[in-house]
Amino acid sequence: MELPLPRRSSRTRRVVFGIKILGILTFLTTIGLIFGLTFHTVDLLGQIGAKVNSLKPSPRAQRSFKHPCGLTATSARAAGCVFDVMSMAWQAQECFDADLHESFMLEGPWEFYSSPDPSGRRMTEEEISEAGVVSWTTRRYFVTHCVYGWKAMHRAWQRGWRMDANLASIEHTELCSRVFMNTSVPLEMVTTRLHVDFPSCN
Ligand SMILES: *[C@@H]1O[C@H](CO)[C@@H](O)[C@H](O)[C@H]1NC(C)=O
């Protein structure tokens, strides 16, 4: 016995074929629209973002970070800068690591003198923060200053923060390397000559 083959009429086949073609076209159009719109939307959002930014520049972008504290203690205070005892410099807020500074200040008290001789008188932080003033301090301060700078640099790098231009310079690291390697200087000896700096904040 022969089973009758399920046969479709040629009309039905044409309809099925048409539906398949329509399905493929719809699919391709949808994919095309999704990609087209996505790219277009991203581009459009980017253009809107750029417009908004150009209308409202951030105060950060307008500020100069080349010697942002000026070159005197007075101009530094007026610019809202902080006297960083551990880096011995006036720093813009963007270049001041308050938490790190606080923890290193606890390692003190840090004392500053007008001369390396026993005759040298104690100087206040306010006095030594003035441009051009020379003060003297212990080797312990110098070593701790270098450790502070080392940590500050790593923290700034991790967080993408700006960095005091002195700290960022290789000369500072070379100087600190010599300090670390030279273990012949007693830590309590007053041998370190200081003067405050007004670095750029890069
Ligand atoms: C270590 O430092 C002292 C004091 O600054 C200096 O006199 C001495 O030459 C230094 N030693 C070396 C090996 O650099």
The ligand as an SDF file (V2000), in Angstrom:
LIG
                    3D

 14 14  0  0  0  0  0  0  0  0999 V2000
   76.2640   60.7470   54.2330 C   0  0  0  0  0  0  0  0  0  0  0  0
   75.7870   62.0000   54.6440 O   0  0  0  0  0  0  0  0  0  0  0  0
   76.7390   62.8020   55.3200 C   0  0  0  0  0  0  0  0  0  0  0  0
   76.0170   64.0500   55.8280 C   0  0  0  0  0  0  0  0  0  0  0  0
   75.3040   64.6900   54.8340 O   0  0  0  0  0  0  0  0  0  0  0  0
   77.8860   63.1210   54.3830 C   0  0  0  0  0  0  0  0  0  0  0  0
   78.8420   63.8930   55.0450 O   0  0  0  0  0  0  0  0  0  0  0  0
   78.4810   61.8220   53.8870 C   0  0  0  0  0  0  0  0  0  0  0  0
   79.4780   62.1210   52.9210 O   0  0  0  0  0  0  0  0  0  0  0  0
   77.4340   60.9280   53.2850 C   0  0  0  0  0  0  0  0  0  0  0  0
   77.9770   59.6480   52.9480 N   0  0  0  0  0  0  0  0  0  0  0  0
   77.8180   59.1010   51.7630 C   0  0  0  0  0  0  0  0  0  0  0  0
   78.4060   57.7490   51.5810 C   0  0  0  0  0  0  0  0  0  0  0  0
   77.2100   59.6440   50.8450 O   0  0  0  0  0  0  0  0  0  0  0  0
  1  2  1  0
  1 10  1  0
  2  3  1  0
  3  4  1  0
  3  6  1  0
  4  5  1  0
  6  7  1  0
  6  8  1  0
  8  9  1  0
  8 10  1  0
 10 11  1  0
 11 12  1  0
 12 13  1  0
 12 14  2  0
M  END
$$$$
